[in-house]
Amino acid sequence: MTKDVIEAIEQRRSVRSFTREPVPEATIGRLVEAALDAPSAGNLQPWQLVVVFNEETRRALAGACLHQHFIAEAPVNIVVCLEQGKSQRVYGRRGDFYQHQDVGAAIENMLLAATGYGLGTCWVGAFDEDKVSQILELGGDLRPAAIIAVGYSNEEPRPIPRRNANDVVKIII
């Protein structure tokens, strides 16, 4: 059963310890669909997703991620790749900015959907881009942007303090 979106936003945490319980492929399919529902400039969706179930490949990715071993522990990794140049061809230099926003929106949709399905995730950005590209045999204009570790949490992550709205909001009336 999925959670209310506000509840999912409030409960989403980075998880770095996973059970060995497999995640159903249909649930991963729903996470992919959530990414595809994300807004993107001109609806270009300048990303591709590489879904990794294979344990050996997950271990190799963990090595390319500065030995963050929880990546191999997670039963699924979703590697989000930018399609370099796709947004720039339409929006020029501004397209570089848009593509990063678009990918971030797709990732956040997946994280929230995963939380709704009772899964834990961790958005990983620290990795050797060339090694990840080699491991996944990425070619052309594909560039790894993030790795999402996905699985059932083996921990109860604590809430992390967040900034106060009064410190970050400026209201103009």
N, C-alpha and C positions, 0 to 999 in steps of 0.2 A: 504494500500500500504506500502510495506517495504522500509526502507531507505538504502542507500549505507552503507556498513560496516564501512567505515572511518567516515562518518557522525554519525552513531550510536555510535561509540567509543567516538567521541567528545561531543555528546549530552547526553550520559548516566550520570545520577545523582542518588543519593539516594533520594528516595521520602518517606516522612513520613506522608503524608496526601492524602487520596484517596476519590474519589467520590463513590457513592453507585452503580454506573452503573456496571452491571455484565460483566464479561469477558467471551466471548464465549468459550465453551469447546474445539472447534476446534482450537482456538488460543492457548489455554493451551497445546493442543496436539502438536502444532508446537514448543512450547518452550521445551517440553519433547524431541521431535525429535532433536532439536538443542543440547540438552545435550548429546544425544546419538551419535551425530556427533563429539563430542570433542575427541581430542587425548587422549590415555591412554597407559601406559606401557603394552606392550604385548597385547593390545586391550582387557584387562581384564575388563574394565569398572567396577571398584569395588564400585559401588554405587547402591542404589535404591532410588526412588523418591516417596514420599507420597504426593499426591495432596489433599489439604483440601479445600473444598467449604463450609462445614458445619460451621455455625456461632458459635454455642456453642463450637465446637472444637477449632475454631480460638480464641475465648475468653480465653479458657483454655491455649492455647499456649502463648497468650499474657501475661498471669499471670506467666507462666514458664519462660518468657523472661524478667524478672525483671520489669514487668508491663509496657512494651513498647506497649501502647494501639493501636498504629497505625497498629500493626500486626492483631488485631481483626477487625480494620476498613477496611483493604484491603479485597476485595471480594474473594481472593484466596491466600493460602499459599502453597508453595512447600517446603517440608522438604526433604533435601538432606541427605541421610544416607550412611555412610561407611559400606561396607561389610568387617568387621574386619577379617584379616587373609588371604583374597583372594590373595592380591598381595604378601604377605609374603611367602605364599606357593610356589610361583614361584621364587621370587627374594630374599628370606631370609630377613635379617634385612633391606636391602635397600628397600624392598617392602613397609615398613612403610612410608618412604619418598615419594615413587612413588604414593601411594594411595592418599596422601594429594594433590600432584600436579594434579593428575587426577581429583579429585573432584573439585578443583579450576577451572580447565579448563572447566568442565561441567557447573559449576555455571556461569562462565563468558559468555559462549555461550548462556545460557538462558537469562542473563541480556541484552546482546546485541540484541538478537532476540526480546525480549520484547520491547526494545527501538525502534527497527525497526517497530514494530506493534503499536507504539504510546502509549505503556503502561509505567507506572512508576513501579519501583521496589526498594526494599531495602534488601541488604544482611545482615542478622542478625546472629551474632555469639555469642552474650551474652545471654545465657540461662542455665537453670538447666537441664543438660543432662538426669538425672534420671527422672525428672518430664515429660520432653518431651517424653521420652521412654514409660512411663506409659500411658500418654494421648493417644499416638498412638498405644499402645499395641505392641511395637517393641519387637521382641524376637531374640533368637539365637545370631548371631554375628553382628546384625545391631546396629549401633551407630549413633545418630543424629549428623551431622557435621555443618549444617547451615539451616536457615529458610529464604526463600525468600518470602517477601510480594509482591504481584502482584495486580495491578489494574490501573485504570485511575487516573492520578495525579490530585489532587485538589490544587496544588501549582506550582509555577514556580521556581524550585530550581536554586540558583545562581551558576555560575561556581566557582569551588574551585581552589585556586592556587595550581599549581603542581610544582615539582622540575624542574629546568632547565636541559636540556639534557647534557650541559657541566659539570654539577655537578655529573652526574651519569654514564657517558660513558667514557670508556678507550679504545682508538683505538691503536691497535698494527699493524704496517705495516711491 
